[in-house]
Amino acid sequence: MSYKLFIPGPVEVSDKTYKAMTTPVVGHRSKDFVELFQEVQPGLQSLFATKDPVYISTSSAWGVMEGSIRNLCAKKTLNCMSGAFSDKWFDVTKRCGKEAGALQFEWGEPVDPEAVRRELSTGAYDVITIIHNETSTGTMNPLKAIMDVVREFPDVISVVDTVSSFSVVSLPKDEWGIDVILTGSQKALALPPGLSLLSVSERAMERAKQIPDRGYYFDFVEFQKNYEKGMTPSTPVIPLIYGLRSKLEDIFAEGVENRFARHERLNNLTRAWVEKNGFELLPPAEFGSKSLCCVKNTRDLDIAGLNSALKERHNCVIDGGYGKLKGKTFRISNMGDETDETISELLANLDGLLPEFLPA
Ligand SMILES: *Cc1c(COP(=O)(O)O)cnc(C)c1O
């Protein structure tokens, strides 16, 4: 059974990527692996706009989200919260045995830089977590403005989740002074799940070295020690790294700026469809994500019915809302390899189905 995914992760994976992943594996301590590892570095550093190393972790993003807390927090972490993923990071921080402060915003509202300043001014914190694109609510936070505030507090190490915005918009890590930036494979990179990427600043690495209980699997110091040899601490998911190499070829063949522009254009197509049909986005339009649209179900649409029909008749699916927004919103992803044709076809199919699933 195979159908096309317009959900905000995992997203559709191309045949080229799948094919690349069938390249026979090599030993992870071999020269061949070192070549592969070093081949993907320049592309990754260029996409994160950083001089710092980019580590490859065999885990989904949550592995390195949790790992960042364990590596960096000695005092207390401030978790900026405005949706399912950012709310959960607060819970995960506490589960790591760390002190955590909740800076909570309504779901669908962006993180307010002024509130961040107020909270950090207490001097209680040594780490802040920020989710750039809160996928559950389709909200893109004003990351540059937030980082401008965070840099006023030199003792605070920033950890930024770009899981669903990496390669969608420009994320200049070094210029914005982000300490730890992380992403996952199955969102806009359009790879299967199982791999995450993270880049760690020197000052974050210095902090990590002073934290006693970093564990092993996500230890930044282990990542760095192995990075220097062109390797990963333990056996990595080599097929996904072949997939990543293939995807980086695609990204640079298209051109990074063209890729950003394509995401914006396809996102605007979806937004126009939302408006035409009398729906509205959950977040204020200016904070609407460029990766997906999270649409308020203001017309009492039978989302589950619509989605089953979409799958049965058109062989694709959208998302029926995440967590407490299930049924109250639906989400349409435009991440990854989508084109004007694929998004237009999806929207036309939705147009055809709408009358059947709206109240009479
Ligand atoms: C999907 C997602 C995650 C979690 O990723 P996993 O791969 O399930 O670990 C975290 N943050 C954001 C913003 C996401 O969209």
The ligand as an SDF file (V2000), in Angstrom:
LIG
                    3D

 15 15  0  0  0  0  0  0  0  0999 V2000
    8.4230   16.5130   13.9870 C   0  0  0  0  0  0  0  0  0  0  0  0
    8.9790   17.5060   14.9530 C   0  0  0  0  0  0  0  0  0  0  0  0
    9.7220   17.1160   16.0700 C   0  0  0  0  0  0  0  0  0  0  0  0
    9.9140   15.7000   16.4970 C   0  0  0  0  0  0  0  0  0  0  0  0
   10.5630   14.9590   15.5950 O   0  0  0  0  0  0  0  0  0  0  0  0
   10.7670   13.3920   15.8130 P   0  0  0  0  0  0  0  0  0  0  0  0
   11.3450   13.0260   14.5200 O   0  0  0  0  0  0  0  0  0  0  0  0
    9.4260   12.7660   16.0610 O   0  0  0  0  0  0  0  0  0  0  0  0
   11.6850   13.2210   16.9560 O   0  0  0  0  0  0  0  0  0  0  0  0
   10.2360   18.0990   16.8740 C   0  0  0  0  0  0  0  0  0  0  0  0
   10.0420   19.3900   16.6150 N   0  0  0  0  0  0  0  0  0  0  0  0
    9.3230   19.8010   15.5600 C   0  0  0  0  0  0  0  0  0  0  0  0
    9.1230   21.2540   15.3410 C   0  0  0  0  0  0  0  0  0  0  0  0
    8.7580   18.8720   14.7000 C   0  0  0  0  0  0  0  0  0  0  0  0
    8.0380   19.2820   13.6560 O   0  0  0  0  0  0  0  0  0  0  0  0
  1  2  1  0
  2  3  1  0
  2 14  2  0
  3  4  1  0
  3 10  2  0
  4  5  1  0
  5  6  1  0
  6  7  2  0
  6  8  1  0
  6  9  1  0
 10 11  1  0
 11 12  2  0
 12 13  1  0
 12 14  1  0
 14 15  1  0
M  END
$$$$
